C-alpha cells in the first residue's frame, strides 16, 4: 500500500497552500465561453454523414452496447483529457487539459477491481504540473496531490476525494472519473426520457473527431424537465469500432428562468442551431478523451509516487 509523504513543515502549510491553489484541475475565475468554444475538437477534414432522427431507445441500445463492451474488454487506458465544466455552484471553470491513466474497476471483464487513476495537468497555467494519484481502497481512500512549483514540490498531500478542498471548483469527485462512469450516467439519464415527447435524438455517422470518423448522438429537449441535472442539449461521440465513448457535452438553457418554467424553446435548442443560437446555450459540462489508447498494460508503477517519471517528493 502506498503511504503519503508529509514533510516536517507540517500539514497546516500544505492545507494553506492547497486552499489557494486547490483541487483537481480547478481555477476560480469564471470562464467566458463563446459559441465556438462549444464545438467539439475537430482537427481533420472529413465530411460528416447525414443527420438521422432516431429514437431514444435506439440511442440507449448503442450506449448500453458500448458500456457492455467497455466492461468486458477495457482493462486500462491512457488519454489526453479535456475537461470544461461548471462547478457545483454553477460557475463555469476554465478548461483544463491533463494526461490521464486509468486502471478500471472491471479488469479482465470482472467487477470489483480497485480503480486507479493518475493525472498530470498541462493546463491552465495555474495548475500546470500538478499530479494526482488515487487508488480505490488505498491511502485511506484519499488521493495524493503534488502541486507544481518550489513550495508545492516539497510535499505530497493526501485529500479525501469529496472533501471541501478536493471539490472546490469541481463538479464531480475523482471517484466518478472515466469512460465507464460517463456511459453509466448517460444511460441513467436517458432511461428517464425513453418515452418523453419533449426529447428528440439525432445520429450522425462519419462525424469528424480527433482525426477519425465516429458517431455523433445529439439529445435535444424542447422544454425543461425539472429534474436535477437537466439540460437542453447533449452531445455524445461514440467510437463504434472500439465501442467506447470519447466525448460527452451538455448545455443548459439560454435563459436561467426557463429551468423553472414549463416553456418550449425549439428555436434555441432545435437540431439546426445557428452559431448565434448555439452561443446562447451555456455549457454545463464537457469531457473529451483525445489520443485514447486502450489496454496499454498499465502496472502498479503507473500509480506509484515512486515512479521516476513523476515529480512526487521521493
ABEGO torsion letter per residue (X at the ends): XBBBBBBAAEAAAAAAAAAAAEBBGBBABBBBBBAAAABBBBABABBBBBBBBBBAAAAAAAAAAAAAAAAAABABBBBBBBBBBBBAAGBBBBBBBBBBBBBBAABGGBBGBBBBBBBBBAOBAAABGBBBBBBBGBGGGBBBBBBBEAAAAABBBBBBAABAAAABGBABBAAABEAAAAAAAAAAAAAAAAABAABBBBBBBGBBBGGBBBBBBBBBBABBAGBBGBBABBBBBBBAAAGBBABBBBBBBABAAAAABBBBBAAAABABBBAAAAAABBBABBBBBBGBBBGAGBBAAAABAABAABABBX
